[in-house]
Amino acid sequence: MKVKGSNQFYHTAMTRLDYCQFLLVSQINYTLTYFADHDHTFSHDAINRYLRRERMTPRLLWDNVRDEIVPTPTGYLLFDDTVLDKDYSRQIELVRCQYSGNAHGLIRGIGVVTCVYVNPERDQFWLIDYRLYDPDGDGKSKLDHVHDMLSNAVHHKRLPFHAVLMDTWYATKDLMLFIESLQRVYYCPLKDNRQVDDSAGARPYQRVDALSWNSAEQRHGKRIKIKGFPKHHKVQLFRVEVSTHRTDWVVTNDRTQHSLMATQQVCGFRWKIEQLHREGKQVTGLERCQCRTARIQRNHIACTLLVWVRLKRFAQSTGRTVYQLKQDLLDDYLCQQLRNPSLRMNLA
């Protein structure tokens, strides 16, 4: 492999560590071309060949975080998905039209379903699993991926946890009943138009946002039946005012839960997974890969998540945020340039 600016050839093999190191320190541009332009060891073709050949799986992520997790029986499993915006491209594999919460509409992108483990006592969380949404390749929906990751967490990772927290998209009968079959509880908001009954069959089903609430029900919730569930299956419903313009209708199968305030506290942990998605996109280049092949996209995503794990580890040990850690690299550069400028100012 030819080193830029030299007549010598070095047969240095590209590794996962090399690519992750690039993603860790790069600030804005995360393309293979940019990597090759700033590294005197690997050409663009060498990087491309490596990422085409390598096969990174979610197991790699678990192997890198399993020893850091502090498990607790009061833990939470969080599930959600994010869409990596590829709206500019018509050639990248894995890209499909799907709904994005950030865009509040349909965009072209790659869907990533993630699983986060939360220790509420330490207020810490860890990314433990993920799946790429590729129904044409594996025939699985996002719900199937959540089912698989949940089963894996219980039967293979054997993580103790109390409850599953998820978004409205995953509040389906099959998934909620599956969680109950695992003898776990769930907290999840329902869509405004979900049909429910709070009259024990005395009145027809109605939209959840059309229910009336007395003062006691607002504080302690109410028992309801969701349309389509087994005849005697009831859950507790809470009316959670998130803001002046938004109300969540949160249901749980936790029979001991009769407090709106406690329910709000539990649901608050769900935003940890939003933090992961935001940080991954902003500091690791999660959605910045422009390569067309599915294998490179998969490997790039795997590496960015490993980089996020590493940044989070640094952040926890130093008491800083992942944003501050990335900014520190620019601060070091500025200090160095002020001491010994590459470009020197000159005035007449």
N, C-alpha and C positions, 0 to 999 in steps of 0.2 A: 504494500500500500504506500503510495507516494506521499511524503510529507510536504506541505506547501512551502515553497521557497527553498527547496532542497532537491538534490539529485539522488538522495538516498531513499531506500524503501524500507519501511518497517512493517513487519507482519504482526501487528498488534490486533488481537481479536476484540471486537466490540462486545461489551457486556451490558447487562441490565443496569448495573451500577453506574456505568458511564452515561447512559441515557437519563436515568433518574437524577444524576448530579446536574446535568444540563437543565432539566426542568426545575430543580430546586433553586438554582441561582439566576436563571433568566428572569427578566422583569416583564417584558411585553410580548416579545416574539418567541413563539415556541415551535417554529417550523423546522423541518430537517435541514433545509437550506441554511437557515440562520445558525443552527448548530454547527454544520460543516464549515461555515464561513468563520467561525470563532474558535474552532478546535483544530490544532495542527496535527492531529493523529488520525482522524477518520474523515474520509470523503463522504459526500452526500450519498453516493451509490453504496458505500459500505454500511452506512446507517440504515438506508432503505432495505438492503438485503438482510441485515440482522433482524429488523422489525418484521419483515415478511416471513422469516424462517422461525423465529421464536414463537412459543405458544404459552402465553401467560394466562392463568386461570384465577378465579376468586380464591382458590385454596392458598395461593401465594400470599394474598392479603391476610388471611387468617393465621398463617404461619408467622407473620411478622407482628401480629398484635396479641396473640393468645397469652403470652407471658406477661403482658402489661395490664391486662384486665383485672380489676378488683371486683369479683363477683359478689352478689348479695341477693338473698331471697326476696328483697323488696325492689329488685331492679325492674327496668322496663325494656321491652323490645319495641323499637320504632321502625315503621316501614313507610316509605314514600318513594316517589320517583321524580326525576328531573329530566328535562329535555335539553340536550346539547344542541345549541342553535347552529344549523348548517343551511340556513335559508338561502345562502348565496350560491349553494352548489346543486348541480343536477347530476353529478357523476359519482359522488361518494357512496359506496356501498353501506348498508345498514340504515341509511337515511330514509325516513318515511314521514308522511304528513301526520301530525299528532297534536293533541291539545297541550299547550304550555300555560301553566298558571302565571308565570311572569309576564308573558305576552297577552294573557287573557284571550287567547284564540288559537287557531290552528297555525302551526309553523312546520317547516321541514327540519327534521333533526333526528338525533339518535337518543332513544329513551334509555335511561339508566335507573334501575330500581335498586334502592339501597336499604340496608338493614343496620341499625345502630343500637348498641347496648348502652344503657344509662344506669349509673349508680347514683341514685338521688341523694344518698347520705353524703357523698363526696362531691356532688354536683360535677361529675366527670362523665364523659361519654367516649365510646370507641366505635369506629366503623368496623364491622365484623364480617360483612358479606355484601355482595352486589350481583346483579344480573343485567345483561343487555337485552333490551326488548327487540327481538328479531323473529317475529312470528313466521316469516317466510322461511327462515332457516331451521327453527326448532319447533314451530307450531304452538308455541306457548304464549299465553296472554300475560299481562302484568300481574293479574291475580294468581295465575299459575306459579309465577316466580316467587311471589310472596308466600304462597303455600309451601313451596319447596324450601325456601330459606327458613321459614318457621319450623318445619319438620327437622331440618338440619340442625338448627340451634338447640332443639329439644333432645333429639336422639343421637346426634354425633358430637356437637360441641358441648352438650350437656351443661349449658349455662342456666343457673337458677334465675328466675324472674317471676314477678307477680302479675304483670299486666302487659298487654299489647296495645300500643297506641298507633293509630293510623288515620288517614284522611278519608273524606267522604267517598272517594273513588273505590276504596277497599271495604266499605261497609255493606258487604253483600251477605245474603243468607248463608251461602255455602261456607264462606270464610269465617263468619262469626260463629257458626255452629261447629266448625272444625276447631276453632280456638277453645270452645267449651269442651269439646271431646278430649282436649289435652289437659283439661282441668285448670285452665288459666282464665283470667278475666280480660276484658277489652274495654277501651274507651274510644269511641269514634263518633264524629259528627255525622248527622244525616243531611241529605239534601233537602232543601225547603219543601219540595213537592212530594217527599216520601209519604206514602199512605200509612196512617197509624190509627189506633183506636184506644182511647182512654176511658171508655164507658163500659167495659166488660161486655161488649156486644149489644148494648142498648141502642147505639146509634151507628150509622154507617161509618166506614173508614173516611178519614179526611186528611188533608195536607197537614204535615206536622207544624207548619208555621201558622195554621189557622186555629190551633188549640187555644182554649182559654185557660188562664192561670190565676189561682187565688194566691194570697200571700204565703200560705204554708207551702204550697207546691213550688213557688219560686225559690224558697229557701231549701227545701228538702227533696225536690223532684217529684215525679209522679210515675206510677206503673202504667206501661202501655204495651200493646201488642202491635208488632209491625206486620203489615199485610204480607202474606206469603210464608210466614213462619208457622211452625206447628201450632195446633189449636190452643194449647195451654202455655205457650212460651211467652213469658213476659220479661221486659227489661225496664230499667230505671232511666227515665228521661230527664235531662236538665236543660233549662233555658239559660244559656251563657251569653251575656252581652259582652262581646269582644270590644266593640267600639260603638259610638253613636249611630254608625251606619251599618253595623254588622252584628248579627246574632247567630250563634252556633247552637244547634240542637243535638246535644251530646247524649248518647246512650251507653249504658254499661250493664253487664250481667253481674256486676259485683253487688250481691244482695246486702252487704253491710254498708254500702255507700248511700248516705242520706243527707249529704252536705253539699250545697252548691259551692262553697268556698273550697272544700277539699277537692272537688271535681275540677275546679278551675286550676288548682295547683298541680294536679296530675296532668291535665291537658297542656299546661305550660311547658312540660318537658318535651312535648312533641316538636317544639321549635328548634331543638338541638339539631335535628336532621336538616332543617332549613339552613342552619348555620353551616353545616358541612357542605351543602350544595353551593352556597354562596362563596365560601372560602375556596372550595375546589376550583370554581370557575375563575376566581379573581387572582389566585396566587400560584396555581399549578399549571395553568394552560389546559384545563380539562376539556374545553370545547374548541381549542385552537388548532388542533391537528387538521391539516388540509389534504392528507394523503387519501387516495381513492379506495384502496383495498380494505376489506373488512378486517383482515388479520392485523394490519398495521393500526387501524382504529382501535381494535380490541386491546392490543398491546400498549398503545399510547394511554388509553384510559386506565389500564391496570397500573402503569407506572405513575400516572398523576395521583392516583389514590394512595399508592405507596409513599409518594412525596408528601401528600397531605398528612399521612400518619406520622412521618418523620418530623414535619413542622409542628404538629400538635404535641409531639413528645418534647421538642425543644421548648415550646411555649409553656407547657406545664412545669417544666423544670426551672425555667427562668422567670416565670411570673409575667411573661409578655404575651402579646397576641401574635398570631401568624402574620398579620399585616405589619406589625412592628419589626418582626424578624426579617421580612423581605425588605422593608425600608432601611434597616440597618446596613444592608449591603450597599445601598446607594449612598448612605451617610459615610461609610468607609471610603467609597470611591471619591466623594467630594472632598473629604479631608486629605486624601492622597493627592488629588489634583491641586488643591490649594497649596500644599507643601511643595509639590514638584509638578507644575503644570505641563501637560503635553502640548497645549496651545497657549502661548504667552501673549498677554495683552500689551499693546504698544501705542502710545499717544504721541502726537506731534508736539 
